[in-house]
Structure formats: structure tokens, C-alpha cells
Amino acid sequence: MGVKIQTIKDIRFYLVKELTGVYKEQETRALANIIIKTVTGITKLHQLYDSGYLLTSEEAQKIIEFTAELKTGRPVQYILGETIFYNCTIKVNSSTLIPRPETEELVDLVLKENKEYKGNIIDFGTGSGCIAIALSANLPFSSVTGVEISDDAISIARENAVLNNVNVSFIKSDIFNFDQEAVSKAGIIVSNPPYVRNSEKVQMGKNVLDFEPHLALFVTDSDPLVYYKAILNLADKILLPEGRLYLEINENMGRSMIQLLESYEYNGIEVVPDINDKERIIKGRKNV
């Protein structure tokens, strides 16, 4: 094998040595915990630091293979093929975005403001299905539909619904040519659409630019709100009066998004800061 990895302590030493310069020290420690949990099946916190645990040769080889992939910048979620999102196991691949913590905050806001909700929910641009699945898991009497244009993403989303034992419907459609008859009217519309302007690519890491689907991330600088306009046009027809709209947004476009919702005559418009105090979520209520 050429590399001697026998204990958990060896894993940590090996990862620090191999990944220094590729990831920050804090990221390396987090990656080590994820890899140890995945390869060994260990879940208890104290066992993650058990220097007496002996790895099998197969486990040691997996560590080496995972590390080689991590050195390329490939996100650990793609390497492992899954991630945890709002206590749901979500499979991901190169056709789906990796769910972000701020998207969990979006889900959390919807749940806090709609406890015991029993109506229809539509998630536009569902991707891996993470939002739709988390909402369905926590609002079991609601009816959730995810809309997505990518065949590969819908395939993963359907797998994720089965994996998490939830009943979510998925529709393949372009939101710019969406058949409103395909869904029942909803009391909640939620979306995390593409919102990163092309000019902002320079601020993004190699792990995002080289591995995540650009179709789900980027918009032109000339019309950065194009997806939000399409969603609001659809909401005109399929969101019930007094229905609620929840959108993840570009942190630099809160004011523009407020103006957009105002132009559609929404009430109760509010930009909600995320845990890092960035303007990442906007909500509003449709006029009667």
C-alpha cells in the first residue's frame, strides 16, 4: 500500500499531512471526522478520537482513495455521494447542488411559520429534492411537489424521497414554460433558484466552479432576477390568496428583491438575515 494507516490517530495525521495547503486547518479536522464516520461506521463522538481503534486494510485503502479525491478539490459530499440536510440523508451527484446551511435556514423558517400546515407546497428548482423532502418530513399532512428541469436531478430527488420515506411528487418542467394545470393551487411556494451573477464567479472556490452544476448556480448580470420573476409570474396563478412565498436570495440583492415583491403587490415583505447576518432569505404574503 505504501502508506501505513492503522488507527484513527494515523488517519488524522495522514489527512493533515496530505491536505495542508488544499484546505484550512479547521476544514481538515471536519473532513477527518466525516471520513472516519463514513469509513468506520463510528457515530459516537468520543469514539472519533479513540486512538485504540484498529482499521482493516480495506478501511485504510478507502481513506487513501478519499484523500486523493479531496486533494483535487472535489467536495466531500460528492466523494461520499450523500450529505445530511435538516436531519434527512440526501444523495448528491454532479447534477445536483450540495445543500448549504443557509438553505436549511430557509426550511427552518418555513417550518417555524407554518406549524401543522396541511395544504399544498411547491418547491421550484428542487434539485436533489432536499427542501421538498425536509418540508414533507416535518409537515407530514402537507402535499409537496418539487419542480425541476434536469432529468438526472429528478432521478436523484426521487431516490431521496424513498430514502427518507416521504411522499413528494416531482415534475420535470422548465419554470419559464410551466404548465400551471400540472399542480393544484398552493398555500406555500418555496425556492432556492440560481442567483449568483456571472461577475461573482471570481469570488467562488475551485471546489464549486469545477464540480457543481453551473446551471443551478449562475445568472447573467444583465437580468439577475430572471428566475424570481418567473416564479412570481407563476405565483400569480398558482399561489392562493394570502399564500406565502419563501425565497433564498443573493446576499447583495435584498433591496432589489424587496422592490420586485412590492411590484407584485405582496404584503409582509421581509428580508431575513442568516446566521452570518447576510441577507439570504426573503418572504412575503400574496395579496388577496
C-alpha positions as CSV (number, residue, x, y, z in Angstrom):
1,M,0.0,0.0,0.0
2,G,3.0,2.3,0.7
3,V,1.1,4.3,3.4
4,K,0.7,2.9,6.9
5,I,-2.7,3.8,8.4
6,Q,-3.7,1.6,11.3
7,T,-5.5,3.8,13.8
8,I,-7.8,6.8,14.0
9,K,-4.8,8.8,15.1
10,D,-3.0,7.7,12.0
11,I,-6.0,8.9,9.8
12,R,-5.8,12.4,11.4
13,F,-2.1,12.7,11.0
14,Y,-2.3,11.4,7.3
15,L,-5.1,13.8,6.4
16,V,-3.4,16.9,7.9
17,K,-0.1,16.0,6.1
18,E,-1.9,15.4,2.7
19,L,-4.5,18.2,2.8
20,T,-2.4,21.1,4.2
21,G,-2.4,23.8,1.6
22,V,-5.6,22.5,0.0
23,Y,-8.0,23.1,2.9
24,K,-7.8,25.3,6.0
25,E,-6.9,23.5,9.3
26,Q,-10.5,23.7,10.6
27,E,-11.8,22.2,7.4
28,T,-9.3,19.4,7.5
29,R,-10.4,18.5,11.0
30,A,-14.1,18.5,9.9
31,L,-13.3,16.4,6.9
32,A,-11.4,13.9,9.1
33,N,-14.5,13.4,11.2
34,I,-16.7,12.9,8.2
35,I,-14.3,10.4,6.6
36,I,-13.8,8.5,9.9
37,K,-17.6,8.2,10.4
38,T,-18.2,7.1,6.9
39,V,-15.4,4.5,6.6
40,T,-15.7,3.0,10.1
41,G,-19.3,3.5,10.8
42,I,-18.4,5.2,14.1
43,T,-21.1,7.6,15.3
44,K,-20.3,8.3,19.0
45,L,-18.2,11.5,19.5
46,H,-15.7,10.0,22.0
47,Q,-15.0,7.1,19.6
48,L,-14.0,9.5,16.9
49,Y,-10.9,10.2,19.0
50,D,-10.3,6.6,20.1
51,S,-6.6,6.1,19.4
52,G,-7.0,2.4,20.1
53,Y,-9.4,1.6,17.2
54,L,-7.7,-0.5,14.6
55,L,-8.6,-0.2,10.9
56,T,-8.9,-3.1,8.5
57,S,-6.8,-2.9,5.4
58,E,-9.9,-2.2,3.3
59,E,-10.8,0.8,5.6
60,A,-7.3,2.1,5.3
61,Q,-7.4,1.8,1.5
62,K,-10.7,3.8,1.4
63,I,-9.1,6.5,3.5
64,I,-6.3,6.8,0.9
65,E,-8.7,6.9,-2.0
66,F,-10.9,9.5,-0.4
67,T,-7.9,11.7,0.4
68,A,-6.7,11.5,-3.2
69,E,-10.1,12.8,-4.4
70,L,-10.2,15.5,-1.7
71,K,-6.8,16.8,-2.9
72,T,-8.3,17.5,-6.3
73,G,-10.8,19.9,-4.6
74,R,-13.8,17.6,-5.3
75,P,-16.4,18.3,-2.5
76,V,-16.5,15.5,0.2
77,Q,-20.3,15.3,-0.4
78,Y,-19.7,14.2,-4.0
79,I,-17.0,11.8,-2.9
80,L,-19.3,10.1,-0.4
81,G,-22.4,10.5,-2.6
82,E,-24.5,12.0,0.2
83,T,-24.9,14.6,2.9
84,I,-27.2,15.4,5.8
85,F,-29.7,18.1,5.3
86,Y,-32.2,19.1,8.1
87,N,-31.8,15.6,9.6
88,C,-32.5,14.0,6.2
89,T,-30.0,11.9,4.3
90,I,-29.7,13.4,0.8
91,K,-27.9,11.7,-2.1
92,V,-26.0,14.2,-4.3
93,N,-24.0,14.0,-7.5
94,S,-22.6,16.3,-10.2
95,S,-26.2,17.0,-11.4
96,T,-27.2,18.5,-8.1
97,L,-26.0,21.3,-5.9
98,I,-24.7,20.4,-2.5
99,P,-27.2,21.7,0.0
100,R,-26.0,24.7,2.0
101,P,-26.6,25.6,5.7
102,E,-28.4,28.8,4.6
103,T,-30.9,26.6,2.7
104,E,-31.5,24.7,6.0
105,E,-32.3,28.1,7.5
106,L,-34.8,28.7,4.7
107,V,-36.5,25.3,5.5
108,D,-36.4,26.2,9.2
109,L,-38.2,29.5,8.6
110,V,-41.0,27.8,6.6
111,L,-41.5,25.2,9.3
112,K,-41.5,27.7,12.2
113,E,-44.1,29.9,10.5
114,N,-46.3,27.1,9.2
115,K,-46.6,24.6,12.0
116,E,-49.2,21.9,11.4
117,Y,-49.7,23.1,7.8
118,K,-51.8,20.7,5.8
119,G,-52.0,22.3,2.3
120,N,-50.0,22.2,-0.9
121,I,-46.4,23.3,-1.1
122,I,-44.4,23.8,-4.4
123,D,-40.6,23.9,-4.5
124,F,-39.4,25.4,-7.7
125,G,-35.9,24.2,-8.8
126,T,-35.9,21.3,-6.4
127,G,-32.5,19.8,-7.5
128,S,-31.7,17.0,-5.1
129,G,-35.2,17.5,-3.5
130,C,-33.6,18.5,-0.2
131,I,-36.1,21.4,0.5
132,A,-39.2,19.5,-0.6
133,I,-38.1,16.3,1.3
134,A,-37.3,18.2,4.6
135,L,-40.6,20.0,4.4
136,S,-42.5,16.8,3.8
137,A,-40.7,15.0,6.6
138,N,-41.7,17.7,9.0
139,L,-45.1,18.6,7.7
140,P,-46.5,15.1,7.1
141,F,-50.0,16.2,6.4
142,S,-49.0,18.6,3.7
143,S,-48.7,17.7,0.0
144,V,-45.3,18.7,-1.5
145,T,-44.3,19.0,-5.2
146,G,-40.8,19.6,-6.5
147,V,-40.3,21.1,-9.9
148,E,-37.0,20.6,-11.8
149,I,-35.7,20.7,-15.3
150,S,-32.9,18.3,-15.0
151,D,-33.7,14.6,-15.6
152,D,-30.6,13.5,-13.6
153,A,-31.6,15.7,-10.7
154,I,-35.2,14.5,-10.6
155,S,-33.9,10.9,-10.6
156,I,-31.8,11.7,-7.5
157,A,-34.6,13.6,-5.9
158,R,-37.0,10.6,-6.3
159,E,-34.3,8.3,-4.7
160,N,-34.0,10.7,-1.8
161,A,-37.8,10.8,-1.3
162,V,-37.8,7.0,-1.0
163,L,-34.7,7.0,1.2
164,N,-36.3,9.4,3.6
165,N,-39.7,7.7,3.4
166,V,-41.7,10.8,2.3
167,N,-44.3,11.2,-0.3
168,V,-43.1,14.0,-2.6
169,S,-44.3,14.5,-6.2
170,F,-41.7,15.6,-8.8
171,I,-42.5,17.3,-12.1
172,K,-40.0,17.8,-14.9
173,S,-40.5,21.2,-16.2
174,D,-38.8,24.5,-17.2
175,I,-40.3,27.2,-14.9
176,F,-40.3,29.6,-17.9
177,N,-42.7,27.3,-19.7
178,F,-44.5,25.7,-16.8
179,D,-48.0,24.2,-17.2
180,Q,-49.9,25.7,-14.3
181,E,-52.5,22.9,-14.7
182,A,-49.9,20.4,-13.7
183,V,-50.2,21.3,-10.0
184,S,-53.0,22.2,-7.6
185,K,-53.0,25.7,-6.1
186,A,-50.7,26.0,-3.2
187,G,-50.6,27.9,0.1
188,I,-46.8,28.0,0.1
189,I,-44.2,28.4,-2.6
190,V,-40.5,28.0,-1.8
191,S,-37.4,28.1,-4.0
192,N,-33.7,28.3,-4.0
193,P,-33.2,29.3,-7.7
194,P,-29.9,30.3,-9.4
195,Y,-28.9,33.7,-8.2
196,V,-25.1,34.0,-8.4
197,R,-24.2,36.6,-11.0
198,N,-21.5,35.7,-13.6
199,S,-19.4,38.5,-12.4
200,E,-19.3,36.9,-8.9
201,K,-17.6,33.7,-10.1
202,V,-14.3,35.2,-9.2
203,Q,-15.3,35.1,-5.6
204,M,-16.1,31.4,-5.7
205,G,-13.8,28.5,-4.8
206,K,-12.4,25.9,-7.2
207,N,-14.5,23.2,-5.4
208,V,-17.7,25.0,-6.5
209,L,-16.6,26.2,-10.0
210,D,-15.0,22.9,-11.1
211,F,-17.6,20.4,-9.7
212,E,-21.0,21.9,-9.0
213,P,-23.6,22.3,-11.8
214,H,-23.4,25.9,-13.2
215,L,-27.0,25.7,-14.5
216,A,-28.2,25.6,-10.9
217,L,-25.9,28.4,-9.7
218,F,-25.4,31.3,-12.2
219,V,-27.4,34.0,-13.8
220,T,-26.4,36.8,-16.2
221,D,-25.5,40.2,-14.7
222,S,-28.0,41.8,-17.2
223,D,-31.0,40.1,-15.6
224,P,-30.0,38.5,-12.3
225,L,-33.6,38.2,-11.0
226,V,-34.9,36.3,-14.1
227,Y,-35.8,33.2,-12.1
228,Y,-37.6,35.2,-9.3
229,K,-39.6,37.0,-12.0
230,A,-40.7,33.6,-13.5
231,I,-41.6,32.3,-10.0
232,L,-43.6,35.4,-9.2
233,N,-45.4,35.2,-12.5
234,L,-46.3,31.6,-11.7
235,A,-47.3,32.5,-8.2
236,D,-49.8,34.9,-9.7
237,K,-51.7,31.9,-11.0
238,I,-51.0,29.1,-8.5
239,L,-50.4,30.7,-5.1
240,L,-53.6,31.0,-3.1
241,P,-54.7,34.5,-1.8
242,E,-52.8,35.1,1.4
243,G,-50.4,32.4,0.3
244,R,-46.8,32.6,1.5
245,L,-43.6,32.9,-0.6
246,Y,-40.2,32.0,0.7
247,L,-37.1,32.5,-1.4
248,E,-33.4,32.1,-0.9
249,I,-31.6,35.1,-2.4
250,N,-28.3,36.7,-3.4
251,E,-27.0,38.4,-0.2
252,N,-26.2,41.5,-2.4
253,M,-29.7,41.8,-3.8
254,G,-32.0,42.2,-0.8
255,R,-33.2,45.7,-1.8
256,S,-33.8,44.7,-5.4
257,M,-35.8,41.7,-4.2
258,I,-38.0,43.8,-1.9
259,Q,-38.7,46.1,-4.8
260,L,-39.6,43.1,-7.0
261,L,-42.1,41.7,-4.5
262,E,-43.5,45.1,-4.0
263,S,-44.1,45.4,-7.7
264,Y,-46.2,42.2,-7.5
265,E,-48.1,43.8,-4.5
266,Y,-47.0,41.3,-1.8
267,N,-47.7,42.1,1.8
268,G,-45.5,41.4,4.8
269,I,-42.3,41.5,2.8
270,E,-39.2,40.9,4.9
271,V,-35.6,40.1,4.3
272,V,-34.5,37.6,6.9
273,P,-30.7,37.5,7.7
274,D,-29.0,34.1,8.0
275,I,-26.8,33.0,10.9
276,N,-23.9,35.0,9.4
277,D,-26.1,38.1,9.2
278,K,-26.2,38.0,5.4
279,E,-29.5,38.9,3.6
280,R,-30.1,35.4,2.3
281,I,-33.9,34.9,2.6
282,I,-36.9,36.9,1.6
283,K,-40.5,36.2,2.4
284,G,-43.9,37.8,1.6
285,R,-47.6,37.1,1.5
286,K,-49.7,37.3,-1.6
287,N,-52.4,39.9,-1.8
288,V,-56.0,38.8,-1.8
